[in-house]
Amino acid sequence: MSDLDPFINAENEFAVRAARRGDPDVLLKVLRLSKTFKKGRSANAQDARALDMVSLAGTKNSILCILGHNGAGKTTLLNVRLNRT
């Protein structure tokens, strides 16, 4: 188990540690990203959390693949990271 964050898997732990150090080989860094969408204006409408504390990093000469089922938040992750939402 990682001492960084319970949501970081072992394969990505090295890259996230490098990202936190400011390693120049890290090309993409996302640390503890969350995104919540507001649902309606009624009193009983609940917000929808699309991303919950996502952490990942991509390093030089590596392939980063983001997989998940429909509605898992893959596109939302990239849109938030690219400041599109």
N, C-alpha and C positions, 0 to 999 in steps of 0.2 A: 504494500500500500504506500502510495506517495505521501510524503510529508508536505507537499505543495498544496494539494487540493484533492479532495476525495473524488472529483469528477475527471481528473487527468489520468489517462491510461498510461501504462508502462511504455508503450511505443512512442508516445508523444512527450514523455517526461523530459528527455534529454533536450528536445527542441524548446520546450517551455522554460527550462532552466537557462538555456542560452539566451532566450528572449529577455528574460528578467535581468540578465547580466549586461544586456546591450551588445551582445555578440554581433559583429558585422555580417556573419554568415546567415543570420535570420532575415528572411525576405518578407515574411508575413507573420504578424504577431497579433493574437487576440487573447486577452486575459480577462477572465470573469465577466464576460459580456452577457447582458440581459436585455430583453425587449418585451414590452407589454403593450398590447393593443387595447384601446378603449372600446368597449362594446355598448353602443347605444346610450341613450340619455335617461332611460327609465330608472327608477330607484332600485329595481331588482336585477338590473343588468350587471353581469360580472365581467371584469376584464379578462382578456385571454393572454396568457404568458406564452410567447412563441419561443423564446430563448431563455434559459435559466442557468446563469453562471458558466457559460461556455468558455473553455480555454483551449487554445491550440497554437501551434507555431509551425511554420514551414521554413526549412533551411535550404541553402544552396545545394544543388546536385541531388535533390530528393524529390519524390513525388508525393503530394498531399492529396488524398482522395476523401471527399466528404460524401458519405453514404447515409441514406435513411429512407424511410417509407414516405409516401405522400403526406404532406402536412407536417413533416418533422422539423422544418425550419431551415433547411439548407439554403434556399434562396434568400430568406430573411437574413440569415447570417452574412451572406455576401453583400446584400444591399446595405445593411447597417455598417459593415466594415468599409464600404465604398461611399458612405455618407449619402446614400440615395433615399433613406427613410429616417 
